[in-house]
Amino acid sequence: MKRLVLFPLPIAIIVYLMANGWLNKYYTDIEPNIRTYIAIGAALVSGVISYFLFKDDSDKFNSADDSRKK
């Protein structure tokens, strides 16, 4: 669970907020619910990509936390 919260979740939230703001600013002709679906899709894709790309980095952070607890 730590691995999910450390990198992918914050990245997905940031991507969702930025995509939603950008779509609302520049693409107002698209219906609001479709814009939301596009932003959710972008957040999911970026979250999945970052989950696999930052897999090794989160293990390094977890091992550092474990060494501090000892």
N, C-alpha and C positions, 0 to 999 in steps of 0.2 A: 504494500500500500504506500510506503514511503516513496518508492520509485515513481509511482503515478503522481504523487503530490509535489515532488521536488521540481521536476521540469515540465512535463507535458500539460498539467492542469493550468499553471499560470500562463504558459504560452498560448494555450487554447483560449483562455479568457481574453488575453490581450488581442489576439487575432480576431475574435468575435467582436469585441468593442470597436476595433479599428475598421473592420470590414463593414460593420453595421453603420458606423458614422460616415464612412466614405460612400457607401451605397445610398444613404439618405441624403447626402449632400449633392452628389453628381448624377445619380440615376433615379430621380423622383418619378419618372414616367413608369417605372416598374412598380407593381402593386406591393404594398407594405409586407404582406405575408410572404411573398416570393423573395423579397429582399432579406427577410429574416431567415428563410430556409437557406439562401445562398450563404449568409454569414455563419449559420450553424454548420453547414457543410465545410466551409473553409476552416472553422475551428476544429472540427473533428479530424479533418485531413492533417492539419498542422499538429494536432495532439498525437495522432498515431505516428506520424513521421518523427516527431521529437522523442516519442517513447522508445523507438528503435535506435535512433541516432545517438541519444544520450544514455544508452543503457550502461555503458562502462563508467561514465562519469558519476552516475548515482551510486554505483557500487563503491567508488572511492570515498564518497561522502559518508556512506553508511559505515564503512570500515573505520573511518576517522571518529565517528560517533561512538562506535563500540570500544575503541581504544581509550577514549576519554572516560567511559563508564567504569573501566577496570581500575 
